[in-house]
């Protein structure tokens, strides 16, 4: 019963966090800020999908969150390597 009232508020908070991170991604002053905003987008999307999986009681959202987390980690590593070295492939 308490999950039915708290989860929509949490979903709204994570949606707001997604919008603010998207704004920082578009408007970011530099490349490091944009990489951090993209990493924040991945984390917030995973959290939102987990909340939706709890709300709808299905495992499909958890699998999607795991996939986004994996791709987000790889993307952050690749972009950080590009920022430091200027080249992705060694």
N, C-alpha and C positions, 0 to 999 in steps of 0.2 A: 504494500500500500504506500509506504513512504517513497519507494522507488518511482512510482507513478507520478509523484509530485515533484521530486527532486531532479529526476533525469531531464525533463524538458528545460529546466533552468540551467542545468549544466550544459546541455546541448546548445542553448542560446549563448552561453558564455564562451564556449569553444568556437561557435560560429563568429562571434564578434572578434575573437582572437585571430581567426582565419582572415577576416576582413582587414584587420589592422596589420597583420603580417604581409598581406597582399599589397597594401598601400606602401609599406616599407620596401617591398620588393620592387615596386614600380618607381617610387620616389627616392630610393636610397641614394645617399650622396656618393658612395663608393662601392667597389666590388666586394670588399669584405662584409659590408652591411647587407648587401643583396644575397650573399651566400648564407649569412646567418638568418635572414628572413626566409629563405627557401627551406633551410633546415627547420625553422620554427613552423613553417607550413606543413612539412611532413609530420612533425610530432603532433601538431594539433589535429591533422586529418586522421592520424592513427587513433588518437584519444576519442575523437568524435565517432569514428567507426566502432570502437569498442563500446561506447555508450549506446549506440544504436543496436549493437548486437545484444547487449543486456536488455534493452527496452523491448526488442522484438523477439527475444529468446531464440536466436538462430546463430549457427556457427559460421555462416557465410560472411558476415561482417568481420569476424575475427580473422578469417583467412585473408580477406582483403586488407585488413590492417597490418597483418604480418608481411604481406607482399609490398605494401607501401613503405613500411619500415625498412625492409631490405633494400628496395630501390632508392629510398631516401639516403640511407647510409652510404651506398655506393656513389650516388650523385654528389654528396657532400665531400667525400674523399677525392673524387675526380676533380671537382671544381677547386678544392683547396690545393691540390697538386698543380693545377693549371695556374692558380694565382701565384704560387711560390716560384715555380720553375718556368712558367710560360710555355710549357709543353706537357702533354699528358703521357705520351709514350716515351719510355726511357730508351 
